[in-house]
Amino acid sequence: MRTNVESGIIDSTMLLYAYSRGIFPMAESREGEIHWYEPERRAVFPLDVLKFSRSLRRTLRENTFDVRFDTAFERVIRSCAEREETWISETIVRSYIKLFELGFAHSVESWYEENLAGGLYGVVLGGAFFGESMFSKRTDASKVALAVLMQRLREQNFSLLDAQYMTPHLQSLGAIEISREEYLKHLSSALKSKCTFTVHKRGEQ
């Protein structure tokens, strides 16, 4: 399905409805058209058992990074887009900033000496967290953000951490791949839960 967004922003109601059906948008490029995707195979992170590498556990114990939630959402999404090839267009950026303002999108940020060193952002519905993208400017910064996110989701009884498409990097971090049918069953169950991710604060924009 193709979509032209003349207003420069995807309608938030339509965007949230798409997520509730297992569909998400990506742009062709930084300036490209928006397309909607529903993969046959879906990457997810199991939340029943958290398995972190020895080096990552050591980094977490040493508190190398100060991990914060929702204090720099726009900086996180724009940092995720700072790549030679990206699916995060300005329309995507504006659309998710709007979801952040509505309380449905969140960022997890790794700070090092008061500098934003890495992080990720995603969308929350019920007991599901739909991870969108991550970035890192310092070794392990994004991995720490992901680890803290997973811990938070477990604490708050979330049941689904969606990672969309499998990549070697996601697989190395513990993601597994499931069928669309299995994913939709997990999604349906997660949407019935009433989970609180974090107290939403207006972040640095």
RAJOVEN-V99791 format. One record per helix or strand. SS is the DSSP state (@ for helix, = for strand). FROM is the first residue (numbers start at 1). LEN is the number of residues. Records with the same first field share a line. If there is no record, write none. Layout:
SS: FROM-LEN + FROM-LEN
//
This chain:
=: 2-2 + 24-4 + 34-4 + 41-5 + 66-4 + 105-8 + 115-11 + 128-9 + 160-5 + 175-5
@: 12-9 + 54-8 + 73-8 + 90-13 + 141-15 + 168-5 + 180-12
//
